[in-house]
Amino acid sequence: MIVRSKAPLRIGLAGGGTDVSPYSELFGGAILNATIDLYAYASLEPQKGNKITFVIDGTDRSLELDVAEQLPVTEGFELFTGVYNRVIRQFGKTPFAFTLTSHIEAPQGSGLGTSSTIVVSLLGAFVEYFKLPLGKYDIAHLAYEIERVDLNMSGGKQDQYAATFGGINYLEFFANDRVIVNPLVLKPEVHYEMEMCLLLYFTQTQRLSADIINAQVKNVEDKNEQAIEAMHKLKEQAHLMKEYLLRGELDKIGEVLHFGWQNKKQMAKSISNSFIDDIYESALAAGATGGKISGAGGGGFMFFYCPGVTKVKTAKALERFGGQVQHFAFTQQGLTTWTI
């Protein structure tokens, strides 16, 4: 028997950062994101003997440990051990020998929610194996607690819910870890036009999102008025993006993205840099009407709204920066698990 799972990565269209504590507890956050057809996969295969093996597929990295109720959190395999430890502890399961292999279709640190999506995928494999009676909200919240509480990794809440639920969602965040997922029912032509006009561009750089997020958190804790006002504006951006998508007013999308990008840069100094700014300005000069960096900032993927027939021209203008255009489509399905 082999258990498999997959969970989709996401792009954050609006409101990014307002899901991070303490802002979401103090003011309430709102994000609009969409999952895309790039995935984190996990395969769990029970084994004979007394060994647990974790494998990062496509690399030479693996970790072998003795079967135990709680495993040491090991550098490079924190997500694996964190998920295993929480599942065994919380659900009272008997430790067993197995091989758990993970693979992701984007570089970690690229701004598409990779770490959280890996956690959801790994957790999904255990949910399938043990037939745990967990709904989508349960899985997303548990993934959040594993990453943010058990492993003490900096970040927000949107990625776990996006990966678990899938689709284009308007997410609301409140105090006491309360989250509401509002799926957007859009006309097919809105999906098609968004896919045609959005250009996803990998800058070939990666970043440590924790440093940026920690700076953002400190700004809220220190009551930095400029940073907090910028977050208020980003929450407003999420409201606007939802409204325009539901109305099919796609000519406003670039404008709303640009509004958000100007404010996001005020949240923490390291969100942008001269290289990112040059890419952004070149995209606008080629015909894009707005864009942003995906995730916390500092590097990774960027995306731009290129109306009409400006997408190819924009991609051509970005060639000189040495990055790569990533083709994608939106996906409606979130975490999926199965047994073979």
Helices and strands as residue ranges (DSSP letters): E 3-14, H 23-27, E 29-46, E 51-56, E 62-66, H 78-91, E 98-104, H 114-130, H 136-145, I 146-150, H 158-165, E 168-173, G 175-177, E 179-183, H 188-197, E 198-202, H 209-221, H 225-247, G 250-252, H 253-264, G 269-271, H 274-285, E 290-293, E 301-305, H 311-317, G 319-321, E 324-325, E 336-339
